[in-house]
Amino acid sequence: MVAAIEYIEKIIATFGQATEANLQTPGRVGNVIELTAELADEVMVTGDLHGHRRNFNLIRKTSALDAHPRRHLILQEVCHGGPTYPQNGGCMSHTLLEDVAGLKVKYPQRVHFILGNHELAELADYPIQKNRQMLNLLFRMGLQQMYGPAADKVRESFFPFLRSCPLAVRMPGGVFISHSVPENCDTQKFDSSIFTRQLDKDEYLERASIFQLVWGRDYRQENAQAFAELVGANVLLNGHEPCPEGFNAPNQLQIIIDCCAEKASYVILPTDRQFSHADILQRIERLV
């Protein structure tokens, strides 16, 4: 059954409000959220969700934003994965994207959804295949099942929201949180100006700097070191890579957090101190 017109209009309006909230987030400098001790007491960092509704609900419960008014929450990568509609097999993960936008509207200063490669793939219509299935097509089928003739209108409404999402969050003490890290930073120049300047719409469609940032899978120590120096970081917190144990430390600078499986993890970091790579690893907990 197709959603009522009132619900469809509400979803479209929510994406518009979330877009404005992204652009007006306190601490936003260019395309990075600079979280200082003046803005936040602590930050809860989570990983890729890929349609995992249970883990999303656990994140909301664990973050307890109402009970902790100076706690911030970082989310990433909700599109593609999770349950499907029984009628046509379409992907239901669009509902998580809608809920993330709603969470941003509810907590406009404290919820930060950083851009991931699967959201960029929806924005740029860049095809992703997994297990012999086209994830973009399944996502469209999910929207079609839910919204019928209004599917394209709803889809277009979340494009400005995705373009407005920050590329990274920077914490005091040199912790830099982005979806991934570009490859070959130690041997090739990376245009780090994407973090500070206004971005053109076409840049989201090209296989250039934004693409490189969210798609990179180069976990060499040398690459991590070069990128960390480029952004002035001591520790790099990322998602992007599946982690059977919920997190992984591929080198002495990077930590990957994953939330799309049963062993999902998160970390809560106070903003009043500096953390080493080892410190953060010791603070990682499981979603339960």
C-alpha positions in Angstrom: 0.0 0.0 0.0 1.4 3.4 -1.0 2.0 5.9 1.7 -0.6 8.7 2.2 0.1 12.0 0.6 0.3 13.6 4.1 3.1 11.3 5.1 4.9 11.8 1.8 4.8 15.6 2.3 6.1 15.2 5.8 9.1 13.1 4.6 9.9 15.7 2.0 9.6 18.5 4.5 11.8 16.7 7.0 14.6 16.4 4.4 14.4 20.1 3.8 14.6 20.9 7.5 17.5 18.5 8.0 19.3 20.2 5.1 19.0 23.6 6.7 20.0 22.1 10.1 23.2 20.6 8.5 24.2 24.0 7.0 23.5 25.8 10.2 25.1 23.4 12.6 27.2 25.2 15.3 30.9 24.5 14.8 30.6 23.9 11.1 33.6 25.3 9.3 33.4 24.6 5.6 32.4 21.0 5.4 33.8 19.9 8.7 32.1 20.1 12.1 34.7 21.4 14.6 33.4 20.0 18.0 35.0 21.9 20.8 34.6 21.6 24.6 32.4 24.7 24.4 29.9 22.9 22.1 30.0 19.4 23.6 31.0 17.4 26.7 31.3 14.1 24.8 30.8 12.5 21.4 29.3 9.1 20.6 30.9 7.8 17.4 29.2 5.0 15.5 29.9 3.1 12.3 28.1 1.9 9.1 24.5 0.7 9.6 23.4 -0.4 6.1 19.8 -0.7 6.9 20.3 -2.4 10.3 17.2 -1.2 12.1 18.0 -3.0 15.4 21.4 -1.4 15.7 20.0 2.0 14.8 17.5 1.6 17.6 20.2 0.5 20.0 22.3 3.6 19.0 19.4 5.9 19.8 18.8 4.1 23.1 22.5 4.1 24.1 23.1 7.7 23.0 20.3 8.9 25.3 20.4 12.4 23.9 17.6 13.6 26.0 19.3 12.5 29.2 22.7 13.9 28.1 22.0 17.4 26.7 25.7 18.0 25.9 26.3 14.7 24.2 26.7 14.6 20.4 26.1 11.7 18.1 27.9 10.8 14.9 26.2 8.5 12.4 27.2 7.2 9.0 26.2 5.0 6.0 22.6 3.9 6.4 21.7 3.2 2.7 21.8 -0.3 1.1 21.2 -3.4 3.1 18.9 -4.7 5.8 15.3 -6.0 5.3 13.4 -5.9 2.0 9.8 -5.3 1.1 8.0 -8.7 0.7 6.0 -7.4 -2.3 8.8 -6.6 -4.6 12.1 -7.3 -2.8 13.0 -3.6 -2.6 15.4 -2.3 -0.1 13.9 -0.7 3.0 17.0 1.2 4.1 15.5 4.4 2.7 13.5 4.4 5.9 16.7 4.7 8.0 17.8 7.6 5.9 14.5 9.2 6.6 14.9 8.5 10.3 18.4 10.0 10.3 17.0 13.2 8.8 14.3 13.2 11.4 16.9 12.8 14.2 18.9 15.7 12.7 15.7 17.8 12.8 15.0 16.8 16.4 18.6 17.4 17.6 19.9 19.9 15.0 23.0 20.9 17.0 24.0 17.5 18.2 23.4 14.9 15.5 25.9 14.7 12.7 25.5 12.4 9.7 28.8 12.3 7.8 28.8 11.5 4.1 29.5 7.9 3.1 30.2 6.2 -0.2 26.7 4.5 -0.4 25.0 7.8 0.1 27.3 9.4 -2.5 26.4 6.5 -4.8 22.7 7.4 -4.5 23.5 11.1 -5.0 25.6 10.4 -8.1 23.7 7.4 -9.4 26.9 5.5 -9.2 26.2 1.7 -9.5 27.1 -0.6 -6.6 26.9 -4.4 -7.0 27.0 -6.8 -4.1 26.2 -10.5 -4.1 25.1 -10.2 -7.8 22.5 -7.6 -6.9 22.4 -3.9 -7.9 22.0 -2.1 -4.6 20.9 1.2 -6.3 18.1 -0.6 -8.1 16.9 -2.4 -5.0 16.9 1.0 -3.2 14.8 2.5 -6.0 12.4 -0.4 -5.8 12.0 0.2 -2.1 11.1 3.8 -2.7 8.7 2.8 -5.4 7.0 0.3 -3.1 6.6 2.9 -0.3 5.8 6.0 -2.3 4.4 4.8 -5.6 4.2 7.7 -8.2 5.8 10.0 -5.7 9.0 7.9 -5.4 11.1 10.2 -7.7 9.9 13.3 -5.8 10.9 11.8 -2.5 14.3 10.7 -3.9 15.0 14.1 -5.2 14.2 15.6 -1.9 17.1 13.8 -0.1 19.7 14.9 -2.6 20.2 18.4 -1.1 20.3 16.8 2.4 23.1 14.4 1.3 25.0 17.3 -0.4 24.8 19.3 2.9 26.2 16.5 5.0 29.6 17.2 6.6 32.5 15.3 5.2 34.1 15.0 8.6 34.0 15.9 12.3 37.1 17.1 14.1 37.4 16.7 17.9 39.9 18.4 20.3 43.1 16.5 20.8 43.5 15.6 17.1 40.7 13.0 16.5 39.4 13.3 12.9 36.3 11.3 12.0 35.5 10.7 8.4 33.9 7.8 6.5 37.2 6.7 5.0 40.6 7.9 4.0 41.8 8.6 0.4 44.3 6.1 -1.1 47.9 6.9 -1.8 48.1 10.1 0.2 51.8 9.4 0.7 52.5 9.4 -3.1 49.7 11.4 -4.7 48.4 14.9 -3.9 44.9 14.9 -2.4 42.8 18.1 -2.6 42.1 18.7 1.1 40.4 22.0 0.2 37.1 20.1 0.0 37.0 20.3 3.7 37.2 24.1 3.8 35.6 25.5 0.6 32.1 25.6 -0.8 31.5 22.6 -3.0 30.0 22.6 -6.5 27.2 20.2 -7.2 29.1 18.6 -10.0 31.9 17.6 -7.6 29.6 15.0 -6.1 29.2 13.4 -9.5 32.8 13.1 -10.3 35.3 10.5 -9.3 37.5 13.2 -7.7 38.3 14.3 -4.2 34.9 13.6 -2.5 34.8 10.2 -4.1 38.3 9.4 -3.1 37.6 10.4 0.5 34.6 8.1 1.0 35.7 5.2 -1.1 39.4 4.7 -0.1 40.6 1.4 1.2 44.3 2.0 1.7 45.2 0.9 5.2 48.9 1.2 5.0 50.5 3.0 7.9 52.3 5.4 5.4 49.0 6.4 3.9 47.3 7.0 7.2 50.3 9.0 8.4 50.2 11.2 5.3 46.5 11.9 5.6 46.7 12.5 9.3 49.4 15.1 8.7 47.3 16.7 6.0 44.3 17.2 8.3 46.2 17.8 11.5 45.1 14.6 13.3 46.6 12.2 15.7 43.9 9.5 15.4 41.7 8.7 12.4 38.2 7.3 13.2 36.5 5.7 10.2 33.8 3.4 9.0 33.5 1.9 5.4 35.2 -1.4 6.1 33.2 -4.4 7.4 34.5 -5.6 10.8 33.3 -9.1 12.0 34.2 -8.1 15.6 32.6 -4.6 15.3 35.9 -2.7 15.1 39.4 -3.0 13.7 42.7 -1.1 14.0 44.5 -1.7 10.6 47.4 0.5 11.6 48.7 2.7 14.5 46.6 5.7 13.4 43.3 4.4 12.1 40.4 2.8 13.9 37.4 1.4 12.0 34.0 1.1 13.8 31.2 -1.0 12.3 27.5 -1.1 13.2 26.0 -3.2 10.4 26.3 -6.7 12.0 25.5 -8.4 15.3 28.8 -7.4 16.9 28.3 -3.7 16.5 30.5 -1.2 18.3 30.6 2.4 19.3 32.9 4.7 21.3 32.1 7.7 23.5 34.9 10.3 23.7 34.9 13.3 26.1 36.0 16.5 24.5 38.1 17.8 27.4 41.2 15.6 26.8 43.5 14.2 24.2 43.3 10.6 23.2 45.9 8.3 21.7 45.1 5.4 19.4 45.4 3.0 22.3 43.2 5.1 24.5 40.3 5.0 22.0 40.7 1.3 21.4 40.3 0.7 25.2 37.1 2.8 25.2 35.2 1.0 22.4 32.1 -0.9 23.6 29.5 -3.2 22.0 26.0 -2.2 21.3 23.7 -4.3 23.5 
